[in-house]
């Protein structure tokens, strides 16, 4: 009874605030116009034709060899990117939480890398990969003297997406590792277990649901990514690029809508697994905060190699992000490196 009265009072306070009511109305309107309405149009175009509700569009699309090939390609890239991003993110998170690093520079690198995917366009690393490792790339052409190197295709997409999405896994797994009670690991150490055995028998089972969670998040990000496969994919088609080409090349709006529904179905399935299964298991195994301070790893034979690996990778990612704005200052990348602002002038005058 008391709870119902409290909830009623909360609702009265909520709807009695004109600013809050206006904000809620604007949010609902925004979601309706920019999310619900486009989804409704997508479903209408894919399921409804002149003869009424039909699945003929899906049958036609599923019979297309390029669409089946795109599904296979997308799943391959998604699984590889999900696994690689999760493992690299776990490495970064473990180093930050468990390894005693005295360098403030390394901590700064980690913070910058974790923020870059949030504030930068998704295709920056694709452009940078071409500028550094393409046929006219600074590293391949001018440093290694390799003139026929191609970064396009499966491996180009996988590498770029992994470097783009692993900071997301790092941020997710860092919080999980911090919430593990150090007394559990120290009890195993007191019983004579090595650090590796403690990690495999205590730490890893506790973060396994969270690791699966991170995998699914990056898997969804990968299969839904359009910009990177479009720029660096070459002839390697993914679902996102195939949908785009179905509209612009084949002028098949209904077919593209059906393809988009298939992609939407895959992402929704992964989201349901992530939200209602893995997230619940993660919450059950890790809850609250650590009860005591964690004893960090100070062995230099461990700290130095891990610090070098993580710092080098983080620095490489940052350099790749910096490469693109610098590339805009040269006349012709790979051939003429005289400084110019004409490209910025064309952007703002066209």
C-alpha positions in Angstrom: 0.0 0.0 0.0 2.8 2.4 1.0 4.7 1.5 -2.2 1.7 2.3 -4.4 1.1 5.6 -2.7 4.8 6.5 -3.1 4.7 5.6 -6.8 1.5 7.7 -7.2 3.2 10.7 -5.6 6.3 10.2 -7.8 4.1 10.2 -11.0 2.3 13.4 -9.8 5.6 15.1 -9.2 6.9 13.9 -12.6 3.9 15.1 -14.6 3.5 18.2 -12.5 6.9 19.5 -13.8 6.3 21.2 -17.1 10.0 21.0 -18.1 10.1 17.3 -17.5 6.8 16.7 -19.4 8.1 18.8 -22.3 11.4 16.8 -22.3 9.5 13.5 -22.3 7.2 14.6 -25.2 10.2 15.7 -27.2 12.0 12.4 -26.6 9.0 10.4 -27.6 8.6 12.5 -30.7 12.2 12.1 -31.6 12.1 8.3 -31.2 8.9 8.1 -33.2 10.2 10.2 -36.1 13.7 9.0 -36.4 13.5 5.3 -35.2 9.9 3.9 -35.1 8.7 5.5 -38.3 11.7 4.4 -40.4 11.4 0.8 -39.0 7.7 0.8 -39.9 8.5 1.9 -43.4 11.2 -0.8 -43.6 8.8 -3.5 -42.5 6.1 -2.3 -44.9 8.4 -2.3 -47.9 9.7 -5.8 -47.1 6.4 -7.6 -46.3 3.8 -5.7 -48.3 3.5 -5.6 -52.1 0.7 -4.8 -54.6 -0.9 -8.2 -53.9 -0.9 -7.7 -50.1 1.2 -9.2 -47.3 3.8 -11.6 -48.8 7.1 -13.3 -48.2 8.0 -13.3 -51.9 10.6 -10.5 -51.5 12.4 -12.5 -48.9 12.3 -15.7 -51.1 13.7 -13.7 -54.0 16.4 -12.1 -51.9 17.5 -15.3 -50.2 17.9 -16.9 -53.7 20.5 -14.2 -54.7 24.0 -15.6 -54.6 25.5 -12.3 -53.7 23.2 -11.9 -50.7 24.0 -15.4 -49.4 27.7 -14.7 -49.9 27.3 -11.3 -48.0 25.7 -13.1 -45.1 28.6 -15.6 -44.9 31.2 -12.8 -45.2 29.5 -10.7 -42.5 29.3 -13.6 -40.1 33.0 -14.4 -40.6 34.1 -10.9 -40.0 31.8 -10.5 -37.1 33.0 -13.5 -35.3 36.7 -12.7 -35.9 36.3 -9.1 -34.8 34.3 -10.1 -31.8 36.9 -12.6 -30.6 39.9 -10.4 -31.4 38.4 -7.2 -29.8 37.4 -9.1 -26.7 40.8 -10.6 -26.2 42.7 -7.3 -26.8 40.2 -5.5 -24.6 40.7 -8.1 -21.9 44.5 -7.7 -22.1 44.2 -3.9 -21.7 41.7 -4.2 -18.8 43.9 -6.8 -17.0 47.0 -4.6 -17.3 45.2 -1.6 -15.9 43.5 -3.4 -13.0 46.1 -6.1 -12.1 49.5 -4.8 -13.2 51.4 -2.1 -11.3 52.4 0.4 -13.9 54.4 3.4 -12.7 54.2 5.3 -16.0 51.5 8.0 -16.1 52.1 8.2 -19.9 50.7 4.7 -20.3 47.6 5.6 -18.2 47.1 8.6 -20.4 47.3 6.4 -23.6 44.7 4.1 -22.2 42.3 7.0 -21.5 42.8 8.5 -25.0 42.3 5.1 -26.7 39.1 4.5 -24.8 37.6 7.9 -25.8 38.6 7.9 -29.5 35.9 5.5 -30.8 33.2 7.7 -29.1 34.3 11.0 -30.5 35.6 10.1 -34.0 33.8 9.0 -37.2 33.8 5.3 -37.7 35.7 5.3 -41.0 38.8 7.2 -39.8 40.9 4.0 -39.3 39.9 2.7 -42.8 41.3 5.9 -44.4 44.4 5.7 -42.2 45.0 2.1 -43.0 45.0 2.9 -46.7 47.2 6.0 -46.2 49.8 4.0 -44.1 49.7 0.5 -45.6 48.1 0.9 -49.1 50.0 0.9 -52.4 51.0 4.5 -51.8 51.2 4.1 -48.1 53.9 5.7 -46.0 54.9 2.5 -44.3 54.6 0.0 -47.2 55.8 2.2 -50.1 58.4 4.5 -48.5 59.7 2.5 -45.5 59.4 -1.1 -46.6 59.6 -0.5 -50.4 56.5 -2.7 -51.0 54.7 -1.4 -54.1 51.9 -3.9 -54.7 50.4 -4.2 -51.2 46.6 -4.3 -50.9 44.8 -3.7 -47.7 41.4 -4.2 -49.1 39.2 -7.2 -48.4 38.5 -9.5 -45.5 41.7 -8.8 -43.5 41.5 -5.1 -44.0 37.9 -4.9 -42.6 38.8 -7.3 -39.7 41.9 -5.3 -38.6 40.2 -1.9 -38.9 37.1 -3.0 -37.0 39.1 -4.7 -34.3 41.2 -1.5 -33.7 38.0 0.5 -33.8 35.9 -1.6 -31.4 38.4 -3.2 -28.9 38.3 0.0 -26.7 34.6 -0.8 -26.1 35.5 -4.2 -24.7 38.3 -2.7 -22.7 35.9 -0.3 -20.9 33.3 -3.1 -20.3 35.9 -5.6 -18.9 37.7 -3.1 -16.8 34.7 -2.5 -14.7 34.1 -6.3 -14.3 37.7 -6.9 -13.2 37.6 -4.1 -10.7 34.4 -5.7 -9.1 36.1 -9.0 -8.5 36.7 -9.5 -4.7 40.5 -9.7 -4.3 40.1 -12.0 -1.3 38.9 -14.8 -3.7 42.1 -14.7 -5.7 44.3 -14.2 -2.6 42.8 -17.3 -1.0 43.8 -19.3 -4.1 47.3 -17.9 -4.0 47.6 -18.8 -0.3 46.8 -22.4 -1.2 49.8 -22.5 -3.6 48.2 -21.7 -6.9 50.3 -19.7 -9.4 49.0 -16.4 -10.8 48.2 -18.1 -14.1 46.2 -20.9 -12.4 44.4 -18.3 -10.3 43.5 -16.4 -13.4 42.2 -19.6 -15.2 40.4 -21.1 -12.2 39.1 -18.0 -10.3 39.2 -14.8 -12.4 38.4 -16.1 -15.8 35.2 -18.0 -14.8 33.9 -14.9 -13.0 34.4 -12.7 -16.1 33.4 -15.2 -18.7 29.8 -14.0 -18.9 31.1 -10.4 -19.2 33.6 -11.5 -21.9 30.7 -13.1 -23.8 28.8 -9.8 -23.3 31.7 -7.9 -24.8 32.0 -10.3 -27.7 28.3 -9.9 -28.6 28.5 -6.1 -28.4 31.4 -6.0 -30.8 29.9 -8.7 -33.0 26.8 -6.5 -33.4 28.9 -3.4 -34.0 30.9 -5.3 -36.7 28.0 -6.7 -38.7 26.1 -3.4 -38.6 29.1 -1.4 -39.6 28.7 0.2 -43.1 31.5 2.8 -43.3 34.6 0.6 -42.9 33.5 -2.2 -45.3 32.5 0.4 -47.8 35.9 2.1 -47.8 38.3 -0.8 -47.3 36.2 -3.8 -48.2 37.0 -3.7 -51.9 35.2 -6.7 -53.6 34.5 -8.3 -50.2 30.8 -7.7 -49.7 29.1 -7.5 -46.3 25.4 -7.2 -45.5 25.5 -3.5 -44.9 27.3 -2.7 -48.2 25.1 -5.2 -50.2 22.0 -3.4 -48.9 23.4 -0.1 -50.1 24.3 -1.4 -53.5 20.9 -3.1 -53.8 19.3 0.4 -53.7 21.9 2.4 -55.6 22.9 -0.2 -58.1 20.0 -2.5 -58.7 17.3 0.1 -57.8 15.5 -2.6 -55.8 14.0 -0.8 -52.8 11.9 -3.8 -51.7 14.9 -6.2 -51.9 17.1 -3.8 -49.9 14.4 -3.5 -47.3 14.1 -7.3 -47.0 17.9 -7.6 -46.6 17.8 -4.9 -43.9 15.2 -6.9 -42.0 17.5 -9.9 -42.1 20.3 -7.8 -40.7 18.0 -6.3 -38.1 16.9 -9.8 -37.1 20.4 -11.0 -36.6 21.3 -8.0 -34.5 18.1 -8.2 -32.4 18.8 -11.9 -31.7 22.3 -11.1 -30.5 21.0 -8.2 -28.4 18.4 -10.5 -26.7 21.1 -13.1 -25.9 23.4 -10.3 -24.6 20.7 -8.5 -22.6 18.6 -11.3 -21.0 21.1 -14.1 -20.7 24.7 -13.0 -20.5 24.0 -9.7 -18.7 22.0 -11.6 -16.0 24.8 -14.1 -15.5 27.3 -11.4 -15.3 25.2 -9.6 -12.6 24.9 -12.8 -10.7 28.6 -13.5 -10.5 29.8 -9.9 -10.1 27.9 -7.5 -7.9 28.9 -4.6 -5.7 32.5 -3.4 -5.2 35.7 -5.1 -4.1 35.9 -5.5 -0.4 39.6 -4.7 -0.1 42.6 -3.4 -2.1 44.0 -5.6 -4.7 47.7 -6.7 -4.6 49.1 -5.6 -8.0 51.6 -7.6 -10.0 55.1 -6.1 -9.6 57.2 -8.7 -11.2 59.2 -6.9 -13.9 59.3 -10.0 -16.1 55.5 -9.6 -16.4 54.9 -5.9 -16.1 57.5 -4.8 -18.7 56.4 -7.0 -21.6 52.7 -6.3 -21.0 53.3 -2.6 -20.6 55.3 -2.5 -23.9 52.7 -4.5 -25.8 49.7 -2.4 -24.6 51.6 0.9 -25.0 52.7 0.1 -28.5 49.3 -0.9 -29.6 47.6 2.1 -28.0 50.2 4.5 -29.5 49.7 2.8 -32.9 45.9 3.4 -32.8 46.4 7.0 -31.8 48.9 7.6 -34.6 46.3 6.1 -37.1 43.7 8.6 -35.8 46.2 11.5 -36.2 47.2 10.4 -39.7 43.9 11.4 -41.4 43.9 15.1 -40.4 47.6 15.4 -41.3 46.9 13.8 -44.6 44.4 16.5 -45.5 47.3 19.0 -45.4 49.3 17.5 -48.3 48.7 18.0 -52.0 48.6 14.4 -53.0 49.2 11.7 -50.4 51.9 9.3 -51.3 53.4 11.4 -54.2 53.4 15.2 -53.4 53.9 16.1 -49.8 53.9 19.9 -50.2 51.7 21.5 -47.6 48.4 23.0 -48.7 45.0 24.1 -47.4 43.2 23.7 -50.7 41.3 20.6 -49.7 39.8 22.4 -46.7 38.9 25.3 -49.1 37.1 22.9 -51.4 35.2 21.4 -48.5 33.8 24.8 -47.4 33.3 26.3 -50.8 31.6 23.5 -52.7 
